[in-house]
């Protein structure tokens, strides 16, 4: 690996990186940070992976940092009684905050996020499954949000809910996140990723919780909400690292807006001497393909030319067929 490479590489760990031989090869190829995604797997899985990173890095005389990435308040639908359903354009579909977790049908589904009824208005558009399903809110009565299907398709259990344009009020840190912060301290994590940051106060709360459990980990603020863009200067000032998390951000603001926002976030982070990571689908085709597309090569190159300090691999390394090659 060239010693002149300045842009760092963050690699998400998962089943594809669990073999000692694979981890050794990743470190030999020059990864700088190993990411533990608390949205997937158990704490025992992550503890084992953290130890594998430490052991493999020590064998090669390398220092590889650990990033514990909190799940955050990912708002999801409940489950369906008889498996996935097909939503058809123009049909009525309800989201009911009082519906049992696995009682969903082709007519409606539940959600554990009780405040959804307070966060939406008639005419709003709700995006399910990372925007693959689009619903328009027609009426809100009690615990029931009645919608019309604008873009249909297959919908299965526990898919995410976003509101086009942002505005969901869920706190950035959940009870699970509090427990995972304790876990991050136990394994000696170097970085803590805070998902769905809204403002500088969320960052300070995370830092306070880290200190309360004896951790000096650096705080990585993931920019995934439209609201965060309105408070970006205070978020950058409060953070050690900014992550341009293009997945949920793209769902909220629209994919067409992401390239310009990415450039702005990188530029403003550098102006405040704050490290910035560009993430999500950098080499997505390599989950299955041994070669990236030309568009992906250009995407990574443009992020580097924009001045990003690091690029991050997600599914490409965690569950992909070619974790080392990517």
ZADO-1210 file (C-alpha; in nm, 4 decimals, padded with zeros to 6 digits):
<atoms>
<atom x="00.0000" y="00.0000" z="00.0000" code="UNK" pos="1"/>
<atom x="00.1413" y="00.3388" z="-00.0930" code="UNK" pos="2"/>
<atom x="00.2586" y="00.5425" z="00.2049" code="UNK" pos="3"/>
<atom x="00.1460" y="00.8570" z="00.0200" code="UNK" pos="4"/>
<atom x="-00.2269" y="00.7847" z="00.0429" code="UNK" pos="5"/>
<atom x="-00.3824" y="01.0647" z="00.2453" code="UNK" pos="6"/>
<atom x="-00.7512" y="00.9716" z="00.2322" code="UNK" pos="7"/>
<atom x="-00.8355" y="00.7202" z="00.5040" code="UNK" pos="8"/>
<atom x="-01.0447" y="00.4060" z="00.4563" code="UNK" pos="9"/>
<atom x="-01.3242" y="00.3075" z="00.6961" code="UNK" pos="10"/>
<atom x="-01.4431" y="-00.0526" z="00.6600" code="UNK" pos="11"/>
<atom x="-01.7695" y="-00.1850" z="00.8057" code="UNK" pos="12"/>
<atom x="-01.7355" y="-00.5280" z="00.9643" code="UNK" pos="13"/>
<atom x="-01.9831" y="-00.8126" z="00.9265" code="UNK" pos="14"/>
<atom x="-02.0116" y="-01.1792" z="00.8337" code="UNK" pos="15"/>
<atom x="-01.7863" y="-01.1298" z="00.5297" code="UNK" pos="16"/>
<atom x="-01.4958" y="-01.0099" z="00.7460" code="UNK" pos="17"/>
<atom x="-01.5233" y="-01.2640" z="01.0288" code="UNK" pos="18"/>
<atom x="-01.2396" y="-01.4939" z="00.9203" code="UNK" pos="19"/>
<atom x="-00.8960" y="-01.4136" z="01.0641" code="UNK" pos="20"/>
<atom x="-00.7422" y="-01.4525" z="00.7176" code="UNK" pos="21"/>
<atom x="-00.9810" y="-01.1940" z="00.5726" code="UNK" pos="22"/>
<atom x="-00.9164" y="-00.9472" z="00.8540" code="UNK" pos="23"/>
<atom x="-00.5402" y="-00.9841" z="00.8139" code="UNK" pos="24"/>
<atom x="-00.5754" y="-00.9187" z="00.4412" code="UNK" pos="25"/>
<atom x="-00.7872" y="-00.6078" z="00.5026" code="UNK" pos="26"/>
<atom x="-00.5284" y="-00.4671" z="00.7404" code="UNK" pos="27"/>
<atom x="-00.2498" y="-00.5519" z="00.4983" code="UNK" pos="28"/>
<atom x="-00.4381" y="-00.3582" z="00.2292" code="UNK" pos="29"/>
<atom x="-00.4317" y="-00.0527" z="00.4548" code="UNK" pos="30"/>
<atom x="-00.7656" y="-00.0019" z="00.6290" code="UNK" pos="31"/>
<atom x="-00.7522" y="00.2735" z="00.8896" code="UNK" pos="32"/>
<atom x="-01.0792" y="00.2360" z="01.0811" code="UNK" pos="33"/>
<atom x="-01.3000" y="-00.0685" z="01.1472" code="UNK" pos="34"/>
<atom x="-01.6696" y="00.0121" z="01.1925" code="UNK" pos="35"/>
<atom x="-01.9035" y="-00.1857" z="01.4165" code="UNK" pos="36"/>
<atom x="-02.2610" y="-00.1189" z="01.3044" code="UNK" pos="37"/>
<atom x="-02.4872" y="-00.1529" z="01.6090" code="UNK" pos="38"/>
<atom x="-02.7939" y="-00.1706" z="01.3825" code="UNK" pos="39"/>
<atom x="-02.7001" y="-00.5292" z="01.3003" code="UNK" pos="40"/>
<atom x="-02.5697" y="-00.8241" z="01.4991" code="UNK" pos="41"/>
<atom x="-02.5330" y="-00.8738" z="01.8735" code="UNK" pos="42"/>
<atom x="-02.2921" y="-00.7140" z="02.1172" code="UNK" pos="43"/>
<atom x="-02.1152" y="-01.0500" z="02.1414" code="UNK" pos="44"/>
<atom x="-02.0677" y="-01.0431" z="01.7624" code="UNK" pos="45"/>
<atom x="-01.9197" y="-00.6954" z="01.7824" code="UNK" pos="46"/>
<atom x="-01.6993" y="-00.7768" z="02.0808" code="UNK" pos="47"/>
<atom x="-01.5534" y="-01.0714" z="01.8907" code="UNK" pos="48"/>
<atom x="-01.4963" y="-00.8592" z="01.5803" code="UNK" pos="49"/>
<atom x="-01.3286" y="-00.5839" z="01.7811" code="UNK" pos="50"/>
<atom x="-01.0894" y="-00.8373" z="01.9318" code="UNK" pos="51"/>
<atom x="-01.0159" y="-00.9796" z="01.5863" code="UNK" pos="52"/>
<atom x="-00.9223" y="-00.6316" z="01.4646" code="UNK" pos="53"/>
<atom x="-00.6963" y="-00.5697" z="01.7640" code="UNK" pos="54"/>
<atom x="-00.5228" y="-00.9076" z="01.7323" code="UNK" pos="55"/>
<atom x="-00.4753" y="-00.8882" z="01.3551" code="UNK" pos="56"/>
<atom x="-00.3482" y="-00.5305" z="01.3689" code="UNK" pos="57"/>
<atom x="-00.1023" y="-00.6153" z="01.6477" code="UNK" pos="58"/>
<atom x="00.0374" y="-00.9047" z="01.4450" code="UNK" pos="59"/>
<atom x="00.1190" y="-00.6624" z="01.1634" code="UNK" pos="60"/>
<atom x="00.2382" y="-00.3789" z="01.3858" code="UNK" pos="61"/>
<atom x="-00.0500" y="-00.1611" z="01.2684" code="UNK" pos="62"/>
<atom x="-00.2892" y="00.0669" z="01.4528" code="UNK" pos="63"/>
<atom x="-00.6493" y="00.0309" z="01.3349" code="UNK" pos="64"/>
<atom x="-00.9101" y="00.2452" z="01.5094" code="UNK" pos="65"/>
<atom x="-01.2526" y="00.1158" z="01.6159" code="UNK" pos="66"/>
<atom x="-01.5716" y="00.3069" z="01.5344" code="UNK" pos="67"/>
<atom x="-01.8892" y="00.2036" z="01.7183" code="UNK" pos="68"/>
<atom x="-02.1799" y="00.3320" z="01.5082" code="UNK" pos="69"/>
<atom x="-02.5031" y="00.3725" z="01.7070" code="UNK" pos="70"/>
<atom x="-02.8335" y="00.2638" z="01.5557" code="UNK" pos="71"/>
<atom x="-03.0170" y="00.5793" z="01.6569" code="UNK" pos="72"/>
<atom x="-03.3930" y="00.6350" z="01.6266" code="UNK" pos="73"/>
<atom x="-03.4503" y="00.4537" z="01.2997" code="UNK" pos="74"/>
<atom x="-03.8290" y="00.4722" z="01.2702" code="UNK" pos="75"/>
<atom x="-03.9729" y="00.1518" z="01.1280" code="UNK" pos="76"/>
<atom x="-04.3022" y="-00.0096" z="01.0433" code="UNK" pos="77"/>
<atom x="-04.4056" y="-00.3243" z="01.2287" code="UNK" pos="78"/>
<atom x="-04.4466" y="-00.6707" z="01.0837" code="UNK" pos="79"/>
<atom x="-04.6995" y="-00.8439" z="00.8596" code="UNK" pos="80"/>
<atom x="-04.9058" y="-01.1407" z="00.9727" code="UNK" pos="81"/>
<atom x="-04.8587" y="-01.3411" z="00.6524" code="UNK" pos="82"/>
<atom x="-04.5313" y="-01.2165" z="00.5093" code="UNK" pos="83"/>
<atom x="-04.4596" y="-00.9348" z="00.2594" code="UNK" pos="84"/>
<atom x="-04.7501" y="-00.7499" z="00.0972" code="UNK" pos="85"/>
<atom x="-04.7878" y="-00.5786" z="-00.2382" code="UNK" pos="86"/>
<atom x="-04.8911" y="-00.2116" z="-00.2268" code="UNK" pos="87"/>
<atom x="-05.0635" y="-00.0938" z="-00.5436" code="UNK" pos="88"/>
<atom x="-05.0655" y="00.2624" z="-00.6739" code="UNK" pos="89"/>
<atom x="-05.3751" y="00.4581" z="-00.5761" code="UNK" pos="90"/>
<atom x="-05.4845" y="00.2177" z="-00.3033" code="UNK" pos="91"/>
<atom x="-05.5493" y="00.3190" z="00.0592" code="UNK" pos="92"/>
<atom x="-05.2940" y="00.2082" z="00.3186" code="UNK" pos="93"/>
<atom x="-05.2916" y="00.2974" z="00.6874" code="UNK" pos="94"/>
<atom x="-05.0179" y="00.3217" z="00.9477" code="UNK" pos="95"/>
<atom x="-05.1589" y="00.2652" z="01.2964" code="UNK" pos="96"/>
<atom x="-04.9415" y="00.3359" z="01.5997" code="UNK" pos="97"/>
<atom x="-05.1722" y="00.1152" z="01.8124" code="UNK" pos="98"/>
<atom x="-05.1591" y="-00.1916" z="01.5876" code="UNK" pos="99"/>
<atom x="-04.9841" y="-00.5013" z="01.7209" code="UNK" pos="100"/>
<atom x="-04.6317" y="-00.5549" z="01.5944" code="UNK" pos="101"/>
<atom x="-04.7032" y="-00.8446" z="01.3582" code="UNK" pos="102"/>
<atom x="-05.0639" y="-00.7686" z="01.2654" code="UNK" pos="103"/>
<atom x="-04.9961" y="-00.5930" z="00.9349" code="UNK" pos="104"/>
<atom x="-05.1935" y="-00.6714" z="00.6173" code="UNK" pos="105"/>
<atom x="-05.2154" y="-00.5305" z="00.2650" code="UNK" pos="106"/>
<atom x="-05.4475" y="-00.2652" z="00.4126" code="UNK" pos="107"/>
<atom x="-05.2177" y="-00.1349" z="00.6848" code="UNK" pos="108"/>
<atom x="-04.9349" y="-00.1872" z="00.9304" code="UNK" pos="109"/>
<atom x="-04.8271" y="-00.0753" z="01.2758" code="UNK" pos="110"/>
<atom x="-04.5295" y="00.1226" z="01.4021" code="UNK" pos="111"/>
<atom x="-04.3749" y="00.1534" z="01.7472" code="UNK" pos="112"/>
<atom x="-04.3181" y="00.5276" z="01.6946" code="UNK" pos="113"/>
<atom x="-04.6248" y="00.6709" z="01.8692" code="UNK" pos="114"/>
<atom x="-04.5386" y="01.0337" z="01.7865" code="UNK" pos="115"/>
<atom x="-04.5684" y="00.9753" z="01.4123" code="UNK" pos="116"/>
<atom x="-04.9290" y="01.0998" z="01.4270" code="UNK" pos="117"/>
<atom x="-04.8019" y="01.4307" z="01.5700" code="UNK" pos="118"/>
<atom x="-04.5144" y="01.4680" z="01.3242" code="UNK" pos="119"/>
<atom x="-04.7119" y="01.4473" z="00.9991" code="UNK" pos="120"/>
<atom x="-04.9828" y="01.6562" z="00.8352" code="UNK" pos="121"/>
<atom x="-05.2292" y="01.6006" z="00.5548" code="UNK" pos="122"/>
<atom x="-05.0443" y="01.6210" z="00.2235" code="UNK" pos="123"/>
<atom x="-04.7102" y="01.5033" z="00.3621" code="UNK" pos="124"/>
<atom x="-04.5309" y="01.2212" z="00.1858" code="UNK" pos="125"/>
<atom x="-04.3952" y="00.9252" z="00.3789" code="UNK" pos="126"/>
<atom x="-04.1124" y="00.7217" z="00.2308" code="UNK" pos="127"/>
<atom x="-04.0864" y="00.3545" z="00.3259" code="UNK" pos="128"/>
<atom x="-03.7986" y="00.1154" z="00.2606" code="UNK" pos="129"/>
<atom x="-03.5436" y="00.3883" z="00.1765" code="UNK" pos="130"/>
<atom x="-03.7870" y="00.5605" z="-00.0581" code="UNK" pos="131"/>
<atom x="-03.8894" y="00.2568" z="-00.2603" code="UNK" pos="132"/>
<atom x="-04.2493" y="00.3004" z="-00.1385" code="UNK" pos="133"/>
<atom x="-04.4110" y="00.6480" z="-00.1370" code="UNK" pos="134"/>
<atom x="-04.7313" y="00.7251" z="00.0535" code="UNK" pos="135"/>
<atom x="-04.9263" y="01.0516" z="00.0695" code="UNK" pos="136"/>
<atom x="-05.1046" y="01.1342" z="00.3946" code="UNK" pos="137"/>
<atom x="-05.4771" y="01.1923" z="00.3376" code="UNK" pos="138"/>
<atom x="-05.6154" y="01.1919" z="00.6923" code="UNK" pos="139"/>
<atom x="-05.5063" y="01.1542" z="01.0555" code="UNK" pos="140"/>
<atom x="-05.7524" y="01.0241" z="01.3147" code="UNK" pos="141"/>
<atom x="-05.6370" y="00.9189" z="01.6604" code="UNK" pos="142"/>
<atom x="-05.3654" y="00.6584" z="01.6167" code="UNK" pos="143"/>
<atom x="-05.4385" y="00.6037" z="01.2466" code="UNK" pos="144"/>
<atom x="-05.2652" y="00.7752" z="00.9549" code="UNK" pos="145"/>
<atom x="-05.4582" y="00.7117" z="00.6334" code="UNK" pos="146"/>
<atom x="-05.2501" y="00.7352" z="00.3180" code="UNK" pos="147"/>
<atom x="-05.2753" y="00.6827" z="-00.0555" code="UNK" pos="148"/>
<atom x="-05.0070" y="00.4792" z="-00.2315" code="UNK" pos="149"/>
<atom x="-04.8179" y="00.7014" z="-00.4779" code="UNK" pos="150"/>
<atom x="-04.5397" y="00.4557" z="-00.5587" code="UNK" pos="151"/>
<atom x="-04.6191" y="00.0961" z="-00.4732" code="UNK" pos="152"/>
<atom x="-04.4235" y="-00.2244" z="-00.4550" code="UNK" pos="153"/>
<atom x="-04.3464" y="-00.5098" z="-00.2196" code="UNK" pos="154"/>
<atom x="-04.3273" y="-00.4157" z="00.1479" code="UNK" pos="155"/>
<atom x="-04.1885" y="-00.6454" z="00.4163" code="UNK" pos="156"/>
<atom x="-04.1380" y="-00.6310" z="00.7935" code="UNK" pos="157"/>
<atom x="-03.9518" y="-00.3561" z="00.9792" code="UNK" pos="158"/>
<atom x="-03.8757" y="-00.1248" z="00.6871" code="UNK" pos="159"/>
<atom x="-03.7742" y="00.2311" z="00.7685" code="UNK" pos="160"/>
<atom x="-04.0080" y="00.5314" z="00.7619" code="UNK" pos="161"/>
<atom x="-03.8876" y="00.8743" z="00.6495" code="UNK" pos="162"/>
<atom x="-04.0791" y="01.1946" z="00.5901" code="UNK" pos="163"/>
<atom x="-03.9967" y="01.3772" z="00.2692" code="UNK" pos="164"/>
<atom x="-03.8380" y="01.7052" z="00.3724" code="UNK" pos="165"/>
<atom x="-03.7637" y="01.5837" z="00.7247" code="UNK" pos="166"/>
<atom x="-03.9443" y="01.6773" z="01.0417" code="UNK" pos="167"/>
<atom x="-03.9689" y="01.3573" z="01.2450" code="UNK" pos="168"/>
<atom x="-03.9035" y="01.4578" z="01.6058" code="UNK" pos="169"/>
<atom x="-03.7457" y="01.1409" z="01.7487" code="UNK" pos="170"/>
<atom x="-03.4512" y="01.2042" z="01.9810" code="UNK" pos="171"/>
<atom x="-03.1078" y="01.1227" z="01.8394" code="UNK" pos="172"/>
<atom x="-03.0222" y="00.8867" z="02.1275" code="UNK" pos="173"/>
<atom x="-03.2397" y="00.5910" z="02.2266" code="UNK" pos="174"/>
<atom x="-03.2285" y="00.3627" z="02.5299" code="UNK" pos="175"/>
<atom x="-03.0450" y="00.1055" z="02.3176" code="UNK" pos="176"/>
<atom x="-02.7910" y="00.3720" z="02.2200" code="UNK" pos="177"/>
<atom x="-02.7222" y="00.4439" z="02.5886" code="UNK" pos="178"/>
<atom x="-02.6445" y="00.0753" z="02.6403" code="UNK" pos="179"/>
<atom x="-02.4283" y="00.0675" z="02.3283" code="UNK" pos="180"/>
<atom x="-02.2292" y="00.3680" z="02.4536" code="UNK" pos="181"/>
<atom x="-02.1449" y="00.1633" z="02.7626" code="UNK" pos="182"/>
<atom x="-02.0401" y="-00.1199" z="02.5292" code="UNK" pos="183"/>
<atom x="-01.8216" y="00.1200" z="02.3283" code="UNK" pos="184"/>
<atom x="-01.6414" y="00.2169" z="02.6480" code="UNK" pos="185"/>
<atom x="-01.5935" y="-00.1478" z="02.7463" code="UNK" pos="186"/>
<atom x="-01.4193" y="-00.2393" z="02.4200" code="UNK" pos="187"/>
<atom x="-01.2121" y="00.0785" z="02.4097" code="UNK" pos="188"/>
<atom x="-01.3684" y="00.2278" z="02.0971" code="UNK" pos="189"/>
<atom x="-01.1807" y="00.5202" z="01.9462" code="UNK" pos="190"/>
<atom x="-01.4842" y="00.6773" z="01.7777" code="UNK" pos="191"/>
<atom x="-01.8587" y="00.6868" z="01.8448" code="UNK" pos="192"/>
<atom x="-02.0961" y="00.7440" z="01.5531" code="UNK" pos="193"/>
<atom x="-02.4156" y="00.9288" z="01.6511" code="UNK" pos="194"/>
<atom x="-02.6991" y="00.8688" z="01.4056" code="UNK" pos="195"/>
<atom x="-02.9677" y="01.1191" z="01.3037" code="UNK" pos="196"/>
<atom x="-02.8069" y="01.4175" z="01.4794" code="UNK" pos="197"/>
<atom x="-03.0407" y="01.7197" z="01.4813" code="UNK" pos="198"/>
<atom x="-02.8306" y="01.9926" z="01.6437" code="UNK" pos="199"/>
<atom x="-02.5209" y="02.0553" z="01.8526" code="UNK" pos="200"/>
<atom x="-02.6996" y="01.9547" z="02.1717" code="UNK" pos="201"/>
<atom x="-02.7273" y="01.5954" z="02.0499" code="UNK" pos="202"/>
<atom x="-02.3506" y="01.5868" z="02.0055" code="UNK" pos="203"/>
<atom x="-02.2851" y="01.7286" z="02.3511" code="UNK" pos="204"/>
<atom x="-02.5235" y="01.4764" z="02.5081" code="UNK" pos="205"/>
<atom x="-02.3379" y="01.1900" z="02.3418" code="UNK" pos="206"/>
<atom x="-02.0040" y="01.3285" z="02.4594" code="UNK" pos="207"/>
<atom x="-02.1341" y="01.3647" z="02.8152" code="UNK" pos="208"/>
<atom x="-02.2585" y="01.0040" z="02.8141" code="UNK" pos="209"/>
<atom x="-01.9213" y="00.8841" z="02.6881" code="UNK" pos="210"/>
<atom x="-01.7373" y="01.0682" z="02.9638" code="UNK" pos="211"/>
<atom x="-01.9789" y="00.9338" z="03.2257" code="UNK" pos="212"/>
<atom x="-01.8689" y="00.5780" z="03.1417" code="UNK" pos="213"/>
<atom x="-01.5001" y="00.6646" z="03.1262" code="UNK" pos="214"/>
<atom x="-01.4543" y="00.6872" z="02.7495" code="UNK" pos="215"/>
<atom x="-01.2585" y="00.9533" z="02.5628" code="UNK" pos="216"/>
<atom x="-01.3844" y="00.8373" z="02.2223" code="UNK" pos="217"/>
<atom x="-01.4182" y="01.1018" z="01.9516" code="UNK" pos="218"/>
<atom x="-01.7738" y="01.1861" z="01.8455" code="UNK" pos="219"/>
<atom x="-01.8718" y="01.1317" z="01.4814" code="UNK" pos="220"/>
<atom x="-02.1898" y="01.3196" z="01.3873" code="UNK" pos="221"/>
<atom x="-02.3813" y="01.1506" z="01.1062" code="UNK" pos="222"/>
<atom x="-02.5680" y="01.3992" z="00.8888" code="UNK" pos="223"/>
<atom x="-02.8871" y="01.2178" z="00.7880" code="UNK" pos="224"/>
<atom x="-03.1678" y="01.4640" z="00.8607" code="UNK" pos="225"/>
<atom x="-03.2764" y="01.7762" z="00.6770" code="UNK" pos="226"/>
<atom x="-03.2984" y="01.9537" z="01.0131" code="UNK" pos="227"/>
<atom x="-02.9258" y="01.8953" z="01.0616" code="UNK" pos="228"/>
<atom x="-02.8464" y="02.0999" z="00.7513" code="UNK" pos="229"/>
<atom x="-03.0081" y="02.4047" z="00.9130" code="UNK" pos="230"/>
<atom x="-02.7838" y="02.3625" z="01.2204" code="UNK" pos="231"/>
<atom x="-02.4728" y="02.2401" z="01.0431" code="UNK" pos="232"/>
<atom x="-02.2327" y="02.5053" z="01.1717" code="UNK" pos="233"/>
<atom x="-02.3111" y="02.4304" z="01.5368" code="UNK" pos="234"/>
<atom x="-02.3004" y="02.0550" z="01.4709" code="UNK" pos="235"/>
<atom x="-01.9573" y="02.0812" z="01.3099" code="UNK" pos="236"/>
<atom x="-01.8330" y="02.3006" z="01.5951" code="UNK" pos="237"/>
<atom x="-01.9500" y="02.0453" z="01.8537" code="UNK" pos="238"/>
<atom x="-01.8159" y="01.7392" z="01.6685" code="UNK" pos="239"/>
<atom x="-01.4789" y="01.5743" z="01.6260" code="UNK" pos="240"/>
<atom x="-01.5805" y="01.4180" z="01.2940" code="UNK" pos="241"/>
<atom x="-01.8644" y="01.4732" z="01.0450" code="UNK" pos="242"/>
<atom x="-02.0028" y="01.1859" z="00.8380" code="UNK" pos="243"/>
<atom x="-02.1899" y="01.2600" z="00.5164" code="UNK" pos="244"/>
<atom x="-02.4353" y="00.9689" z="00.5520" code="UNK" pos="245"/>
<atom x="-02.5865" y="00.9776" z="00.2065" code="UNK" pos="246"/>
<atom x="-02.8445" y="00.6994" z="00.2509" code="UNK" pos="247"/>
<atom x="-03.1077" y="00.8394" z="00.4871" code="UNK" pos="248"/>
<atom x="-03.0072" y="01.1941" z="00.3925" code="UNK" pos="249"/>
<atom x="-03.0856" y="01.1180" z="00.0291" code="UNK" pos="250"/>
<atom x="-03.4248" y="00.9783" z="00.1242" code="UNK" pos="251"/>
<atom x="-03.5147" y="01.2942" z="00.3191" code="UNK" pos="252"/>
<atom x="-03.3862" y="01.5597" z="00.0774" code="UNK" pos="253"/>
<atom x="-03.3970" y="01.3696" z="-00.2519" code="UNK" pos="254"/>
<atom x="-03.1031" y="01.2034" z="-00.4245" code="UNK" pos="255"/>
<atom x="-03.0627" y="01.4912" z="-00.6710" code="UNK" pos="256"/>
<atom x="-02.9731" y="01.7247" z="-00.3835" code="UNK" pos="257"/>
<atom x="-02.7092" y="01.4990" z="-00.2296" code="UNK" pos="258"/>
<atom x="-02.4045" y="01.5846" z="-00.4489" code="UNK" pos="259"/>
<atom x="-02.4322" y="01.9557" z="-00.3770" code="UNK" pos="260"/>
<atom x="-02.4934" y="01.8982" z="-00.0065" code="UNK" pos="261"/>
<atom x="-02.1951" y="01.6610" z="00.0070" code="UNK" pos="262"/>
<atom x="-01.9674" y="01.9293" z="-00.1359" code="UNK" pos="263"/>
<atom x="-02.1051" y="02.1864" z="00.1088" code="UNK" pos="264"/>
<atom x="-02.0566" y="01.9605" z="00.4116" code="UNK" pos="265"/>
<atom x="-01.7009" y="01.8714" z="00.3144" code="UNK" pos="266"/>
<atom x="-01.6155" y="02.2364" z="00.2513" code="UNK" pos="267"/>
<atom x="-01.7681" y="02.3618" z="00.5782" code="UNK" pos="268"/>
<atom x="-01.6064" y="02.0826" z="00.7802" code="UNK" pos="269"/>
<atom x="-01.2647" y="02.1633" z="00.6380" code="UNK" pos="270"/>
<atom x="-01.3206" y="02.5331" z="00.7061" code="UNK" pos="271"/>
<atom x="-01.3627" y="02.4452" z="01.0762" code="UNK" pos="272"/>
<atom x="-01.0705" y="02.1964" z="01.0696" code="UNK" pos="273"/>
<atom x="-01.3094" y="01.9086" z="01.1395" code="UNK" pos="274"/>
<atom x="-01.2462" y="01.5653" z="00.9913" code="UNK" pos="275"/>
<atom x="-01.5120" y="01.4526" z="00.7407" code="UNK" pos="276"/>
<atom x="-01.6069" y="01.1045" z="00.6163" code="UNK" pos="277"/>
<atom x="-01.8077" y="01.0415" z="00.2988" code="UNK" pos="278"/>
<atom x="-02.0234" y="00.7298" z="00.3266" code="UNK" pos="279"/>
<atom x="-02.2909" y="00.5081" z="00.1710" code="UNK" pos="280"/>
<atom x="-02.2842" y="00.3133" z="-00.1552" code="UNK" pos="281"/>
<atom x="-01.9331" y="00.4205" z="-00.2502" code="UNK" pos="282"/>
<atom x="-01.8768" y="00.0849" z="-00.4253" code="UNK" pos="283"/>
<atom x="-02.2234" y="-00.0693" z="-00.3870" code="UNK" pos="284"/>
<atom x="-02.2043" y="-00.2895" z="-00.6977" code="UNK" pos="285"/>
<atom x="-01.9102" y="-00.4727" z="-00.5403" code="UNK" pos="286"/>
<atom x="-02.1448" y="-00.6378" z="-00.2925" code="UNK" pos="287"/>
<atom x="-02.1694" y="-00.8938" z="-00.5717" code="UNK" pos="288"/>
<atom x="-01.9434" y="-00.7781" z="-00.8559" code="UNK" pos="289"/>
<atom x="-01.5623" y="-00.8142" z="-00.8501" code="UNK" pos="290"/>
<atom x="-01.5244" y="-00.4750" z="-01.0211" code="UNK" pos="291"/>
<atom x="-01.6751" y="-00.1322" z="-00.9461" code="UNK" pos="292"/>
<atom x="-01.8678" y="00.0609" z="-01.2087" code="UNK" pos="293"/>
<atom x="-01.7105" y="00.3651" z="-01.3748" code="UNK" pos="294"/>
<atom x="-01.9688" y="00.5789" z="-01.1977" code="UNK" pos="295"/>
<atom x="-01.8541" y="00.4434" z="-00.8603" code="UNK" pos="296"/>
<atom x="-01.4899" y="00.5106" z="-00.9425" code="UNK" pos="297"/>
<atom x="-01.5863" y="00.8673" z="-01.0331" code="UNK" pos="298"/>
<atom x="-01.7925" y="00.9021" z="-00.7139" code="UNK" pos="299"/>
<atom x="-01.5030" y="00.8022" z="-00.4893" code="UNK" pos="300"/>
<atom x="-01.2599" y="01.0179" z="-00.6867" code="UNK" pos="301"/>
<atom x="-01.4860" y="01.3219" z="-00.6652" code="UNK" pos="302"/>
<atom x="-01.5245" y="01.2800" z="-00.2893" code="UNK" pos="303"/>
<atom x="-01.1455" y="01.2785" z="-00.2594" code="UNK" pos="304"/>
<atom x="-01.1140" y="01.5807" z="-00.4895" code="UNK" pos="305"/>
<atom x="-01.3789" y="01.7591" z="-00.2799" code="UNK" pos="306"/>
<atom x="-01.1447" y="01.7141" z="00.0166" code="UNK" pos="307"/>
<atom x="-01.3002" y="01.4308" z="00.2175" code="UNK" pos="308"/>
<atom x="-01.0644" y="01.2951" z="00.4823" code="UNK" pos="309"/>
<atom x="-01.2030" y="00.9415" z="00.4559" code="UNK" pos="310"/>
<atom x="-01.4361" y="00.7208" z="00.2559" code="UNK" pos="311"/>
<atom x="-01.6427" y="00.4459" z="00.4136" code="UNK" pos="312"/>
<atom x="-01.7487" y="00.1033" z="00.2909" code="UNK" pos="313"/>
<atom x="-02.0728" y="-00.0416" z="00.4282" code="UNK" pos="314"/>
<atom x="-02.2425" y="-00.3477" z="00.2766" code="UNK" pos="315"/>
<atom x="-01.9525" y="-00.3804" z="00.0314" code="UNK" pos="316"/>
<atom x="-01.7267" y="-00.5088" z="00.3084" code="UNK" pos="317"/>
<atom x="-01.9742" y="-00.6253" z="00.5748" code="UNK" pos="318"/>
<atom x="-02.1776" y="-00.8673" z="00.3638" code="UNK" pos="319"/>
<atom x="-02.0181" y="-00.8442" z="00.0191" code="UNK" pos="320"/>
<atom x="-01.8499" y="-01.1203" z="-00.1752" code="UNK" pos="321"/>
<atom x="-01.5237" y="-00.9283" z="-00.2172" code="UNK" pos="322"/>
<atom x="-01.4445" y="-00.7491" z="00.1122" code="UNK" pos="323"/>
<atom x="-01.0688" y="-00.7386" z="00.0510" code="UNK" pos="324"/>
<atom x="-01.0774" y="-00.6538" z="-00.3182" code="UNK" pos="325"/>
<atom x="-01.3130" y="-00.3602" z="-00.2696" code="UNK" pos="326"/>
</atoms>
